[in-house]
Amino acid sequence: FTSEEANSIFGKVDTDGGGSVSLVEFEVWWIESQRQQSTRYSHAVELTLDALLINLKAMIALLEREELHSHVAFY
């Protein structure tokens, strides 16, 4: 992701506009994004804790690369 894309994703995840992402905000965003992917690409998605953790780790890595990790409440 580019910095612009990372900031766009952060803005979508930070639903309360508080400048940080809570675990609840991330979980709600993740479930909705998985459902949208499932619909868009006509395939089943795995809504399990393991899948959530894999995506959470990927999101944290993205935020670290873009130096936005200080805005993640559950970091």
PQR file with spaces between the fields and no chain letter, atoms N, CA, C, O and H, PARSE charges and radii, in Angstrom:
ATOM       1  N    PHE     1       0.829   -1.190    0.000 -0.4000 1.5000
ATOM       2  CA   PHE     1       0.000    0.000    0.000 -0.0000 2.0000
ATOM       3  C    PHE     1       0.868    1.246    0.000  0.5500 1.7000
ATOM       4  O    PHE     1       1.953    1.263    0.581 -0.5500 1.4000
ATOM       5  N    THR     2       0.387    2.266   -0.645 -0.4000 1.5000
ATOM       6  CA   THR     2       1.050    3.562   -0.590 -0.0000 2.0000
ATOM       7  C    THR     2       0.626    4.274    0.696  0.5500 1.7000
ATOM       8  O    THR     2      -0.297    3.828    1.378 -0.5500 1.4000
ATOM       9  H    THR     2      -0.494    2.252   -1.117  0.4000 1.0000
ATOM      10  N    SER     3       1.287    5.362    1.022 -0.4000 1.5000
ATOM      11  CA   SER     3       0.902    6.160    2.193 -0.0000 2.0000
ATOM      12  C    SER     3      -0.530    6.654    2.063  0.5500 1.7000
ATOM      13  O    SER     3      -1.284    6.665    3.035 -0.5500 1.4000
ATOM      14  H    SER     3       2.037    5.724    0.468  0.4000 1.0000
ATOM      15  N    GLU     4      -0.892    7.058    0.869 -0.4000 1.5000
ATOM      16  CA   GLU     4      -2.257    7.543    0.633 -0.0000 2.0000
ATOM      17  C    GLU     4      -3.281    6.434    0.878  0.5500 1.7000
ATOM      18  O    GLU     4      -4.312    6.659    1.512 -0.5500 1.4000
ATOM      19  H    GLU     4      -0.279    7.049    0.079  0.4000 1.0000
ATOM      20  N    GLU     5      -2.987    5.234    0.368 -0.4000 1.5000
ATOM      21  CA   GLU     5      -3.895    4.096    0.577 -0.0000 2.0000
ATOM      22  C    GLU     5      -3.976    3.720    2.058  0.5500 1.7000
ATOM      23  O    GLU     5      -5.055    3.419    2.568 -0.5500 1.4000
ATOM      24  H    GLU     5      -2.150    5.051   -0.147  0.4000 1.0000
ATOM      25  N    ALA     6      -2.836    3.738    2.743 -0.4000 1.5000
ATOM      26  CA   ALA     6      -2.814    3.416    4.177 -0.0000 2.0000
ATOM      27  C    ALA     6      -3.650    4.415    4.970  0.5500 1.7000
ATOM      28  O    ALA     6      -4.407    4.028    5.860 -0.5500 1.4000
ATOM      29  H    ALA     6      -1.959    3.982    2.330  0.4000 1.0000
ATOM      30  N    ASN     7      -3.512    5.693    4.648 -0.4000 1.5000
ATOM      31  CA   ASN     7      -4.305    6.715    5.333 -0.0000 2.0000
ATOM      32  C    ASN     7      -5.784    6.579    5.027  0.5500 1.7000
ATOM      33  O    ASN     7      -6.625    6.824    5.892 -0.5500 1.4000
ATOM      34  H    ASN     7      -2.897    6.007    3.925  0.4000 1.0000
ATOM      35  N    SER     8      -6.107    6.192    3.807 -0.4000 1.5000
ATOM      36  CA   SER     8      -7.506    5.969    3.432 -0.0000 2.0000
ATOM      37  C    SER     8      -8.095    4.804    4.222  0.5500 1.7000
ATOM      38  O    SER     8      -9.211    4.892    4.736 -0.5500 1.4000
ATOM      39  H    SER     8      -5.424    5.994    3.104  0.4000 1.0000
ATOM      40  N    ILE     9      -7.341    3.722    4.312 -0.4000 1.5000
ATOM      41  CA   ILE     9      -7.807    2.563    5.083 -0.0000 2.0000
ATOM      42  C    ILE     9      -7.964    2.949    6.548  0.5500 1.7000
ATOM      43  O    ILE     9      -8.966    2.608    7.175 -0.5500 1.4000
ATOM      44  H    ILE     9      -6.435    3.651    3.895  0.4000 1.0000
ATOM      45  N    PHE    10      -6.982    3.657    7.096 -0.4000 1.5000
ATOM      46  CA   PHE    10      -7.051    4.091    8.487 -0.0000 2.0000
ATOM      47  C    PHE    10      -8.322    4.911    8.724  0.5500 1.7000
ATOM      48  O    PHE    10      -9.004    4.729    9.732 -0.5500 1.4000
ATOM      49  H    PHE    10      -6.168    3.934    6.586  0.4000 1.0000
ATOM      50  N    GLY    11      -8.631    5.805    7.798 -0.4000 1.5000
ATOM      51  CA   GLY    11      -9.832    6.628    7.924 -0.0000 2.0000
ATOM      52  C    GLY    11     -11.106    5.803    7.914  0.5500 1.7000
ATOM      53  O    GLY    11     -12.070    6.146    8.598 -0.5500 1.4000
ATOM      54  H    GLY    11      -8.077    5.953    6.979  0.4000 1.0000
ATOM      55  N    LYS    12     -11.124    4.736    7.159 -0.4000 1.5000
ATOM      56  CA   LYS    12     -12.297    3.858    7.124 -0.0000 2.0000
ATOM      57  C    LYS    12     -12.428    3.043    8.404  0.5500 1.7000
ATOM      58  O    LYS    12     -13.537    2.772    8.865 -0.5500 1.4000
ATOM      59  H    LYS    12     -10.341    4.458    6.603  0.4000 1.0000
ATOM      60  N    VAL    13     -11.300    2.658    8.971 -0.4000 1.5000
ATOM      61  CA   VAL    13     -11.315    1.833   10.181 -0.0000 2.0000
ATOM      62  C    VAL    13     -11.625    2.692   11.412  0.5500 1.7000
ATOM      63  O    VAL    13     -12.333    2.242   12.313 -0.5500 1.4000
ATOM      64  H    VAL    13     -10.400    2.878    8.596  0.4000 1.0000
ATOM      65  N    ASP    14     -11.113    3.897   11.457 -0.4000 1.5000
ATOM      66  CA   ASP    14     -11.338    4.813   12.584 -0.0000 2.0000
ATOM      67  C    ASP    14     -12.724    5.436   12.450  0.5500 1.7000
ATOM      68  O    ASP    14     -12.860    6.613   12.115 -0.5500 1.4000
ATOM      69  H    ASP    14     -10.538    4.262   10.725  0.4000 1.0000
ATOM      70  N    THR    15     -13.746    4.633   12.714 -0.4000 1.5000
ATOM      71  CA   THR    15     -15.128    5.049   12.442 -0.0000 2.0000
ATOM      72  C    THR    15     -15.617    6.169   13.347  0.5500 1.7000
ATOM      73  O    THR    15     -16.514    6.918   12.959 -0.5500 1.4000
ATOM      74  H    THR    15     -13.637    3.677   12.986  0.4000 1.0000
ATOM      75  N    ASP    16     -15.049    6.305   14.548 -0.4000 1.5000
ATOM      76  CA   ASP    16     -15.511    7.376   15.424 -0.0000 2.0000
ATOM      77  C    ASP    16     -14.712    8.665   15.230  0.5500 1.7000
ATOM      78  O    ASP    16     -14.989    9.673   15.879 -0.5500 1.4000
ATOM      79  H    ASP    16     -14.320    5.697   14.863  0.4000 1.0000
ATOM      80  N    GLY    17     -13.717    8.632   14.334 -0.4000 1.5000
ATOM      81  CA   GLY    17     -12.931    9.818   14.045 -0.0000 2.0000
ATOM      82  C    GLY    17     -12.064   10.279   15.199  0.5500 1.7000
ATOM      83  O    GLY    17     -11.646   11.436   15.240 -0.5500 1.4000
ATOM      84  H    GLY    17     -13.492    7.813   13.806  0.4000 1.0000
ATOM      85  N    GLY    18     -11.791    9.387   16.138 -0.4000 1.5000
ATOM      86  CA   GLY    18     -11.027    9.751   17.321 -0.0000 2.0000
ATOM      87  C    GLY    18      -9.529    9.801   17.115  0.5500 1.7000
ATOM      88  O    GLY    18      -8.796   10.187   18.026 -0.5500 1.4000
ATOM      89  H    GLY    18     -12.130    8.447   16.105  0.4000 1.0000
ATOM      90  N    GLY    19      -9.053    9.419   15.937 -0.4000 1.5000
ATOM      91  CA   GLY    19      -7.623    9.463   15.662 -0.0000 2.0000
ATOM      92  C    GLY    19      -6.886    8.201   16.065  0.5500 1.7000
ATOM      93  O    GLY    19      -5.664    8.119   15.946 -0.5500 1.4000
ATOM      94  H    GLY    19      -9.648    9.106   15.196  0.4000 1.0000
ATOM      95  N    SER    20      -7.641    7.211   16.547 -0.4000 1.5000
ATOM      96  CA   SER    20      -7.044    5.919   16.873 -0.0000 2.0000
ATOM      97  C    SER    20      -8.033    4.822   16.509  0.5500 1.7000
ATOM      98  O    SER    20      -9.218    5.076   16.292 -0.5500 1.4000
ATOM      99  H    SER    20      -8.635    7.278   16.644  0.4000 1.0000
ATOM     100  N    VAL    21      -7.522    3.599   16.446 -0.4000 1.5000
ATOM     101  CA   VAL    21      -8.359    2.458   16.068 -0.0000 2.0000
ATOM     102  C    VAL    21      -8.438    1.502   17.253  0.5500 1.7000
ATOM     103  O    VAL    21      -7.423    1.005   17.742 -0.5500 1.4000
ATOM     104  H    VAL    21      -6.559    3.393   16.622  0.4000 1.0000
ATOM     105  N    SER    22      -9.653    1.260   17.697 -0.4000 1.5000
ATOM     106  CA   SER    22      -9.847    0.294   18.771 -0.0000 2.0000
ATOM     107  C    SER    22      -9.977   -1.101   18.167  0.5500 1.7000
ATOM     108  O    SER    22     -10.186   -1.254   16.964 -0.5500 1.4000
ATOM     109  H    SER    22     -10.477    1.663   17.300  0.4000 1.0000
ATOM     110  N    LEU    23      -9.852   -2.097   19.007 -0.4000 1.5000
ATOM     111  CA   LEU    23     -10.020   -3.464   18.528 -0.0000 2.0000
ATOM     112  C    LEU    23     -11.423   -3.676   17.979  0.5500 1.7000
ATOM     113  O    LEU    23     -11.596   -4.389   16.991 -0.5500 1.4000
ATOM     114  H    LEU    23      -9.682   -1.972   19.985  0.4000 1.0000
ATOM     115  N    VAL    24     -12.419   -3.073   18.598 -0.4000 1.5000
ATOM     116  CA   VAL    24     -13.800   -3.188   18.125 -0.0000 2.0000
ATOM     117  C    VAL    24     -13.937   -2.559   16.742  0.5500 1.7000
ATOM     118  O    VAL    24     -14.561   -3.143   15.856 -0.5500 1.4000
ATOM     119  H    VAL    24     -12.278   -2.494   19.401  0.4000 1.0000
ATOM     120  N    GLU    25     -13.356   -1.366   16.549 -0.4000 1.5000
ATOM     121  CA   GLU    25     -13.419   -0.718   15.233 -0.0000 2.0000
ATOM     122  C    GLU    25     -12.769   -1.595   14.174  0.5500 1.7000
ATOM     123  O    GLU    25     -13.301   -1.752   13.075 -0.5500 1.4000
ATOM     124  H    GLU    25     -12.849   -0.892   17.268  0.4000 1.0000
ATOM     125  N    PHE    26     -11.604   -2.170   14.513 -0.4000 1.5000
ATOM     126  CA   PHE    26     -10.925   -3.024   13.549 -0.0000 2.0000
ATOM     127  C    PHE    26     -11.778   -4.245   13.220  0.5500 1.7000
ATOM     128  O    PHE    26     -11.924   -4.604   12.052 -0.5500 1.4000
ATOM     129  H    PHE    26     -11.172   -2.042   15.406  0.4000 1.0000
ATOM     130  N    GLU    27     -12.337   -4.880   14.238 -0.4000 1.5000
ATOM     131  CA   GLU    27     -13.136   -6.089   14.018 -0.0000 2.0000
ATOM     132  C    GLU    27     -14.351   -5.796   13.148  0.5500 1.7000
ATOM     133  O    GLU    27     -14.639   -6.555   12.223 -0.5500 1.4000
ATOM     134  H    GLU    27     -12.218   -4.588   15.187  0.4000 1.0000
ATOM     135  N    VAL    28     -15.063   -4.720   13.423 -0.4000 1.5000
ATOM     136  CA   VAL    28     -16.242   -4.351   12.621 -0.0000 2.0000
ATOM     137  C    VAL    28     -15.834   -4.084   11.177  0.5500 1.7000
ATOM     138  O    VAL    28     -16.490   -4.559   10.250 -0.5500 1.4000
ATOM     139  H    VAL    28     -14.829   -4.103   14.175  0.4000 1.0000
ATOM     140  N    TRP    29     -14.745   -3.319   10.979 -0.4000 1.5000
ATOM     141  CA   TRP    29     -14.269   -3.032    9.621 -0.0000 2.0000
ATOM     142  C    TRP    29     -13.863   -4.312    8.907  0.5500 1.7000
ATOM     143  O    TRP    29     -14.202   -4.516    7.742 -0.5500 1.4000
ATOM     144  H    TRP    29     -14.213   -2.934   11.732  0.4000 1.0000
ATOM     145  N    TRP    30     -13.135   -5.173    9.613 -0.4000 1.5000
ATOM     146  CA   TRP    30     -12.637   -6.403    9.004 -0.0000 2.0000
ATOM     147  C    TRP    30     -13.776   -7.311    8.562  0.5500 1.7000
ATOM     148  O    TRP    30     -13.751   -7.827    7.445 -0.5500 1.4000
ATOM     149  H    TRP    30     -12.859   -5.007   10.560  0.4000 1.0000
ATOM     150  N    ILE    31     -14.770   -7.513    9.415 -0.4000 1.5000
ATOM     151  CA   ILE    31     -15.902   -8.367    9.063 -0.0000 2.0000
ATOM     152  C    ILE    31     -16.626   -7.808    7.837  0.5500 1.7000
ATOM     153  O    ILE    31     -16.959   -8.559    6.920 -0.5500 1.4000
ATOM     154  H    ILE    31     -14.790   -7.094   10.322  0.4000 1.0000
ATOM     155  N    GLU    32     -16.867   -6.509    7.814 -0.4000 1.5000
ATOM     156  CA   GLU    32     -17.540   -5.902    6.669 -0.0000 2.0000
ATOM     157  C    GLU    32     -16.699   -6.012    5.400  0.5500 1.7000
ATOM     158  O    GLU    32     -17.240   -6.291    4.330 -0.5500 1.4000
ATOM     159  H    GLU    32     -16.596   -5.899    8.559  0.4000 1.0000
ATOM     160  N    SER    33     -15.388   -5.800    5.500 -0.4000 1.5000
ATOM     161  CA   SER    33     -14.543   -5.900    4.305 -0.0000 2.0000
ATOM     162  C    SER    33     -14.505   -7.332    3.788  0.5500 1.7000
ATOM     163  O    SER    33     -14.461   -7.544    2.576 -0.5500 1.4000
ATOM     164  H    SER    33     -14.949   -5.574    6.369  0.4000 1.0000
ATOM     165  N    GLN    34     -14.520   -8.305    4.671 -0.4000 1.5000
ATOM     166  CA   GLN    34     -14.544   -9.708    4.252 -0.0000 2.0000
ATOM     167  C    GLN    34     -15.858  -10.047    3.556  0.5500 1.7000
ATOM     168  O    GLN    34     -15.870  -10.765    2.556 -0.5500 1.4000
ATOM     169  H    GLN    34     -14.556   -8.132    5.655  0.4000 1.0000
ATOM     170  N    ARG    35     -16.951   -9.533    4.081 -0.4000 1.5000
ATOM     171  CA   ARG    35     -18.266   -9.762    3.441 -0.0000 2.0000
ATOM     172  C    ARG    35     -18.315   -9.124    2.055  0.5500 1.7000
ATOM     173  O    ARG    35     -18.846   -9.714    1.114 -0.5500 1.4000
ATOM     174  H    ARG    35     -16.942   -8.949    4.893  0.4000 1.0000
ATOM     175  N    GLN    36     -17.761   -7.922    1.931 -0.4000 1.5000
ATOM     176  CA   GLN    36     -17.729   -7.257    0.625 -0.0000 2.0000
ATOM     177  C    GLN    36     -16.882   -8.041   -0.360  0.5500 1.7000
ATOM     178  O    GLN    36     -17.261   -8.189   -1.522 -0.5500 1.4000
ATOM     179  H    GLN    36     -17.330   -7.443    2.695  0.4000 1.0000
ATOM     180  N    GLN    37     -15.732   -8.550    0.091 -0.4000 1.5000
ATOM     181  CA   GLN    37     -14.885   -9.365   -0.792 -0.0000 2.0000
ATOM     182  C    GLN    37     -15.623  -10.618   -1.226  0.5500 1.7000
ATOM     183  O    GLN    37     -15.555  -11.013   -2.390 -0.5500 1.4000
ATOM     184  H    GLN    37     -15.424   -8.430    1.035  0.4000 1.0000
ATOM     185  N    SER    38     -16.322  -11.239   -0.303 -0.4000 1.5000
ATOM     186  CA   SER    38     -17.064  -12.456   -0.602 -0.0000 2.0000
ATOM     187  C    SER    38     -18.096  -12.192   -1.691  0.5500 1.7000
ATOM     188  O    SER    38     -18.246  -12.982   -2.623 -0.5500 1.4000
ATOM     189  H    SER    38     -16.378  -10.918    0.642  0.4000 1.0000
ATOM     190  N    THR    39     -18.802  -11.079   -1.566 -0.4000 1.5000
ATOM     191  CA   THR    39     -19.812  -10.712   -2.553 -0.0000 2.0000
ATOM     192  C    THR    39     -19.175  -10.340   -3.885  0.5500 1.7000
ATOM     193  O    THR    39     -19.630  -10.778   -4.942 -0.5500 1.4000
ATOM     194  H    THR    39     -18.681  -10.437   -0.809  0.4000 1.0000
ATOM     195  N    ARG    40     -18.130   -9.539   -3.832 -0.4000 1.5000
ATOM     196  CA   ARG    40     -17.471   -9.044   -5.038 -0.0000 2.0000
ATOM     197  C    ARG    40     -16.848  -10.175   -5.852  0.5500 1.7000
ATOM     198  O    ARG    40     -16.954  -10.200   -7.078 -0.5500 1.4000
ATOM     199  H    ARG    40     -17.760   -9.183   -2.973  0.4000 1.0000
ATOM     200  N    TYR    41     -16.202  -11.105   -5.164 -0.4000 1.5000
ATOM     201  CA   TYR    41     -15.464  -12.150   -5.865 -0.0000 2.0000
ATOM     202  C    TYR    41     -16.152  -13.508   -5.825  0.5500 1.7000
ATOM     203  O    TYR    41     -15.583  -14.510   -6.259 -0.5500 1.4000
ATOM     204  H    TYR    41     -16.116  -11.085   -4.168  0.4000 1.0000
ATOM     205  N    SER    42     -17.365  -13.540   -5.310 -0.4000 1.5000
ATOM     206  CA   SER    42     -18.179  -14.769   -5.270 -0.0000 2.0000
ATOM     207  C    SER    42     -17.423  -15.954   -4.670  0.5500 1.7000
ATOM     208  O    SER    42     -17.388  -17.042   -5.246 -0.5500 1.4000
ATOM     209  H    SER    42     -17.827  -12.726   -4.958  0.4000 1.0000
ATOM     210  N    HIS    43     -16.832  -15.725   -3.526 -0.4000 1.5000
ATOM     211  CA   HIS    43     -16.172  -16.827   -2.826 -0.0000 2.0000
ATOM     212  C    HIS    43     -16.421  -16.689   -1.326  0.5500 1.7000
ATOM     213  O    HIS    43     -16.680  -15.596   -0.822 -0.5500 1.4000
ATOM     214  H    HIS    43     -16.861  -14.842   -3.059  0.4000 1.0000
ATOM     215  N    ALA    44     -16.339  -17.785   -0.647 -0.4000 1.5000
ATOM     216  CA   ALA    44     -16.538  -17.778    0.792 -0.0000 2.0000
ATOM     217  C    ALA    44     -15.318  -17.170    1.480  0.5500 1.7000
ATOM     218  O    ALA    44     -14.190  -17.317    1.008 -0.5500 1.4000
ATOM     219  H    ALA    44     -16.129  -18.672   -1.057  0.4000 1.0000
ATOM     220  N    VAL    45     -15.551  -16.500    2.577 -0.4000 1.5000
ATOM     221  CA   VAL    45     -14.465  -15.963    3.380 -0.0000 2.0000
ATOM     222  C    VAL    45     -14.487  -16.637    4.737  0.5500 1.7000
ATOM     223  O    VAL    45     -15.520  -17.126    5.196 -0.5500 1.4000
ATOM     224  H    VAL    45     -16.467  -16.380    2.960  0.4000 1.0000
ATOM     225  N    GLU    46     -13.354  -16.650    5.350 -0.4000 1.5000
ATOM     226  CA   GLU    46     -13.214  -17.298    6.643 -0.0000 2.0000
ATOM     227  C    GLU    46     -13.316  -16.243    7.746  0.5500 1.7000
ATOM     228  O    GLU    46     -12.392  -15.456    7.948 -0.5500 1.4000
ATOM     229  H    GLU    46     -12.516  -16.253    4.977  0.4000 1.0000
ATOM     230  N    LEU    47     -14.440  -16.236    8.453 -0.4000 1.5000
ATOM     231  CA   LEU    47     -14.638  -15.295    9.540 -0.0000 2.0000
ATOM     232  C    LEU    47     -14.352  -15.995   10.867  0.5500 1.7000
ATOM     233  O    LEU    47     -15.244  -16.174   11.696 -0.5500 1.4000
ATOM     234  H    LEU    47     -15.191  -16.876    8.289  0.4000 1.0000
ATOM     235  N    THR    48     -13.104  -16.382   11.046 -0.4000 1.5000
ATOM     236  CA   THR    48     -12.692  -17.074   12.255 -0.0000 2.0000
ATOM     237  C    THR    48     -11.708  -16.209   13.027  0.5500 1.7000
ATOM     238  O    THR    48     -11.186  -15.229   12.495 -0.5500 1.4000
ATOM     239  H    THR    48     -12.380  -16.236   10.372  0.4000 1.0000
ATOM     240  N    LEU    49     -11.458  -16.564   14.261 -0.4000 1.5000
ATOM     241  CA   LEU    49     -10.487  -15.831   15.060 -0.0000 2.0000
ATOM     242  C    LEU    49      -9.103  -15.898   14.432  0.5500 1.7000
ATOM     243  O    LEU    49      -8.380  -14.902   14.420 -0.5500 1.4000
ATOM     244  H    LEU    49     -11.882  -17.360   14.693  0.4000 1.0000
ATOM     245  N    ASP    50      -8.727  -17.062   13.912 -0.4000 1.5000
ATOM     246  CA   ASP    50      -7.416  -17.192   13.262 -0.0000 2.0000
ATOM     247  C    ASP    50      -7.292  -16.251   12.071  0.5500 1.7000
ATOM     248  O    ASP    50      -6.268  -15.588   11.904 -0.5500 1.4000
ATOM     249  H    ASP    50      -9.314  -17.871   13.922  0.4000 1.0000
ATOM     250  N    ALA    51      -8.329  -16.192   11.247 -0.4000 1.5000
ATOM     251  CA   ALA    51      -8.306  -15.307   10.078 -0.0000 2.0000
ATOM     252  C    ALA    51      -8.252  -13.847   10.520  0.5500 1.7000
ATOM     253  O    ALA    51      -7.544  -13.040    9.918 -0.5500 1.4000
ATOM     254  H    ALA    51      -9.161  -16.730   11.383  0.4000 1.0000
ATOM     255  N    LEU    52      -9.002  -13.506   11.575 -0.4000 1.5000
ATOM     256  CA   LEU    52      -8.981  -12.141   12.103 -0.0000 2.0000
ATOM     257  C    LEU    52      -7.573  -11.778   12.577  0.5500 1.7000
ATOM     258  O    LEU    52      -7.082  -10.687   12.284 -0.5500 1.4000
ATOM     259  H    LEU    52      -9.577  -14.161   12.064  0.4000 1.0000
ATOM     260  N    LEU    53      -6.925  -12.683   13.306 -0.4000 1.5000
ATOM     261  CA   LEU    53      -5.587  -12.409   13.813 -0.0000 2.0000
ATOM     262  C    LEU    53      -4.570  -12.233   12.694  0.5500 1.7000
ATOM     263  O    LEU    53      -3.699  -11.367   12.778 -0.5500 1.4000
ATOM     264  H    LEU    53      -7.324  -13.568   13.544  0.4000 1.0000
ATOM     265  N    ILE    54      -4.672  -13.037   11.662 -0.4000 1.5000
ATOM     266  CA   ILE    54      -3.771  -12.900   10.507 -0.0000 2.0000
ATOM     267  C    ILE    54      -3.931  -11.517    9.893  0.5500 1.7000
ATOM     268  O    ILE    54      -2.942  -10.850    9.590 -0.5500 1.4000
ATOM     269  H    ILE    54      -5.380  -13.740   11.594  0.4000 1.0000
ATOM     270  N    ASN    55      -5.172  -11.087    9.711 -0.4000 1.5000
ATOM     271  CA   ASN    55      -5.423   -9.775    9.120 -0.0000 2.0000
ATOM     272  C    ASN    55      -5.038   -8.648   10.064  0.5500 1.7000
ATOM     273  O    ASN    55      -4.568   -7.601    9.621 -0.5500 1.4000
ATOM     274  H    ASN    55      -5.975  -11.629    9.957  0.4000 1.0000
ATOM     275  N    LEU    56      -5.229   -8.849   11.340 -0.4000 1.5000
ATOM     276  CA   LEU    56      -4.842   -7.852   12.324 -0.0000 2.0000
ATOM     277  C    LEU    56      -3.330   -7.643   12.300  0.5500 1.7000
ATOM     278  O    LEU    56      -2.856   -6.508   12.347 -0.5500 1.4000
ATOM     279  H    LEU    56      -5.611   -9.700   11.700  0.4000 1.0000
ATOM     280  N    LYS    57      -2.583   -8.727   12.228 -0.4000 1.5000
ATOM     281  CA   LYS    57      -1.120   -8.631   12.144 -0.0000 2.0000
ATOM     282  C    LYS    57      -0.699   -7.907   10.864  0.5500 1.7000
ATOM     283  O    LYS    57       0.240   -7.112   10.880 -0.5500 1.4000
ATOM     284  H    LYS    57      -2.968   -9.649   12.189  0.4000 1.0000
ATOM     285  N    ALA    58      -1.389   -8.180    9.762 -0.4000 1.5000
ATOM     286  CA   ALA    58      -1.068   -7.509    8.499 -0.0000 2.0000
ATOM     287  C    ALA    58      -1.367   -6.015    8.600  0.5500 1.7000
ATOM     288  O    ALA    58      -0.603   -5.191    8.099 -0.5500 1.4000
ATOM     289  H    ALA    58      -2.152   -8.826    9.749  0.4000 1.0000
ATOM     290  N    MET    59      -2.487   -5.666    9.252 -0.4000 1.5000
ATOM     291  CA   MET    59      -2.837   -4.251    9.413 -0.0000 2.0000
ATOM     292  C    MET    59      -1.808   -3.549   10.291  0.5500 1.7000
ATOM     293  O    MET    59      -1.415   -2.421    9.995 -0.5500 1.4000
ATOM     294  H    MET    59      -3.108   -6.336    9.659  0.4000 1.0000
ATOM     295  N    ILE    60      -1.363   -4.200   11.368 -0.4000 1.5000
ATOM     296  CA   ILE    60      -0.356   -3.600   12.240 -0.0000 2.0000
ATOM     297  C    ILE    60       0.951   -3.391   11.480  0.5500 1.7000
ATOM     298  O    ILE    60       1.591   -2.350   11.628 -0.5500 1.4000
ATOM     299  H    ILE    60      -1.682   -5.116   11.608  0.4000 1.0000
ATOM     300  N    ALA    61       1.353   -4.366   10.672 -0.4000 1.5000
ATOM     301  CA   ALA    61       2.571   -4.229    9.872 -0.0000 2.0000
ATOM     302  C    ALA    61       2.458   -3.048    8.918  0.5500 1.7000
ATOM     303  O    ALA    61       3.411   -2.288    8.749 -0.5500 1.4000
ATOM     304  H    ALA    61       0.833   -5.212   10.552  0.4000 1.0000
ATOM     305  N    LEU    62       1.292   -2.892    8.293 -0.4000 1.5000
ATOM     306  CA   LEU    62       1.058   -1.763    7.389 -0.0000 2.0000
ATOM     307  C    LEU    62       1.164   -0.444    8.157  0.5500 1.7000
ATOM     308  O    LEU    62       1.808    0.496    7.691 -0.5500 1.4000
ATOM     309  H    LEU    62       0.518   -3.510    8.429  0.4000 1.0000
ATOM     310  N    LEU    63       0.542   -0.375    9.316 -0.4000 1.5000
ATOM     311  CA   LEU    63       0.585    0.854   10.104 -0.0000 2.0000
ATOM     312  C    LEU    63       1.997    1.173   10.578  0.5500 1.7000
ATOM     313  O    LEU    63       2.388    2.339   10.629 -0.5500 1.4000
ATOM     314  H    LEU    63       0.019   -1.139    9.694  0.4000 1.0000
ATOM     315  N    GLU    64       2.762    0.141   10.924 -0.4000 1.5000
ATOM     316  CA   GLU    64       4.156    0.364   11.326 -0.0000 2.0000
ATOM     317  C    GLU    64       4.969    0.919   10.168  0.5500 1.7000
ATOM     318  O    GLU    64       5.758    1.847   10.347 -0.5500 1.4000
ATOM     319  H    GLU    64       2.444   -0.807   10.883  0.4000 1.0000
ATOM     320  N    ARG    65       4.778    0.353    8.981 -0.4000 1.5000
ATOM     321  CA   ARG    65       5.512    0.846    7.807 -0.0000 2.0000
ATOM     322  C    ARG    65       5.197    2.308    7.531  0.5500 1.7000
ATOM     323  O    ARG    65       6.072    3.079    7.137 -0.5500 1.4000
ATOM     324  H    ARG    65       4.137   -0.401    8.836  0.4000 1.0000
ATOM     325  N    GLU    66       3.946    2.679    7.739 -0.4000 1.5000
ATOM     326  CA   GLU    66       3.517    4.047    7.451 -0.0000 2.0000
ATOM     327  C    GLU    66       3.621    4.951    8.678  0.5500 1.7000
ATOM     328  O    GLU    66       3.182    6.101    8.650 -0.5500 1.4000
ATOM     329  H    GLU    66       3.236    2.052    8.059  0.4000 1.0000
ATOM     330  N    GLU    67       4.207    4.419    9.757 -0.4000 1.5000
ATOM     331  CA   GLU    67       4.395    5.150   11.007 -0.0000 2.0000
ATOM     332  C    GLU    67       3.086    5.686   11.579  0.5500 1.7000
ATOM     333  O    GLU    67       3.037    6.795   12.111 -0.5500 1.4000
ATOM     334  H    GLU    67       4.563    3.485    9.779  0.4000 1.0000
ATOM     335  N    LEU    68       2.028    4.888   11.463 -0.4000 1.5000
ATOM     336  CA   LEU    68       0.717    5.234   12.016 -0.0000 2.0000
ATOM     337  C    LEU    68       0.369    4.365   13.222  0.5500 1.7000
ATOM     338  O    LEU    68      -0.715    4.503   13.789 -0.5500 1.4000
ATOM     339  H    LEU    68       2.068    3.987   11.030  0.4000 1.0000
ATOM     340  N    HIS    69       1.275    3.470   13.618 -0.4000 1.5000
ATOM     341  CA   HIS    69       0.967    2.509   14.672 -0.0000 2.0000
ATOM     342  C    HIS    69       0.681    3.167   16.017  0.5500 1.7000
ATOM     343  O    HIS    69       0.023    2.554   16.858 -0.5500 1.4000
ATOM     344  H    HIS    69       2.155    3.358   13.157  0.4000 1.0000
ATOM     345  N    SER    70       1.140    4.367   16.247 -0.4000 1.5000
ATOM     346  CA   SER    70       0.846    5.040   17.514 -0.0000 2.0000
ATOM     347  C    SER    70      -0.628    5.403   17.642  0.5500 1.7000
ATOM     348  O    SER    70      -1.083    5.773   18.725 -0.5500 1.4000
ATOM     349  H    SER    70       1.674    4.864   15.564  0.4000 1.0000
ATOM     350  N    HIS    71      -1.376    5.303   16.551 -0.4000 1.5000
ATOM     351  CA   HIS    71      -2.799    5.632   16.555 -0.0000 2.0000
ATOM     352  C    HIS    71      -3.677    4.398   16.780  0.5500 1.7000
ATOM     353  O    HIS    71      -4.903    4.484   16.708 -0.5500 1.4000
ATOM     354  H    HIS    71      -1.007    5.003   15.671  0.4000 1.0000
ATOM     355  N    VAL    72      -3.055    3.265   17.050 -0.4000 1.5000
ATOM     356  CA   VAL    72      -3.816    2.038   17.247 -0.0000 2.0000
ATOM     357  C    VAL    72      -3.911    1.769   18.740  0.5500 1.7000
ATOM     358  O    VAL    72      -2.905    1.507   19.400 -0.5500 1.4000
ATOM     359  H    VAL    72      -2.059    3.195   17.110  0.4000 1.0000
ATOM     360  N    ALA    73      -5.128    1.837   19.269 -0.4000 1.5000
ATOM     361  CA   ALA    73      -5.346    1.728   20.708 -0.0000 2.0000
ATOM     362  C    ALA    73      -4.924    0.369   21.266  0.5500 1.7000
ATOM     363  O    ALA    73      -4.547    0.276   22.434 -0.5500 1.4000
ATOM     364  H    ALA    73      -5.946    2.050   18.733  0.4000 1.0000
ATOM     365  N    PHE    74      -4.981   -0.670   20.459 -0.4000 1.5000
ATOM     366  CA   PHE    74      -4.682   -2.007   20.952 -0.0000 2.0000
ATOM     367  C    PHE    74      -3.279   -2.460   20.588  0.5500 1.7000
ATOM     368  O    PHE    74      -2.958   -3.640   20.726 -0.5500 1.4000
ATOM     369  H    PHE    74      -5.288   -0.594   19.510  0.4000 1.0000
ATOM     370  N    TYR    75      -2.456   -1.566   20.136 -0.4000 1.5000
ATOM     371  CA   TYR    75      -1.096   -1.888   19.708 -0.0000 2.0000
ATOM     372  C    TYR    75      -0.250   -2.354   20.868  0.5500 1.7000
ATOM     373  O    TYR    75       0.926   -2.668   20.688 -0.5500 1.4000
ATOM     374  H    TYR    75      -2.717   -0.607   20.024  0.4000 1.0000
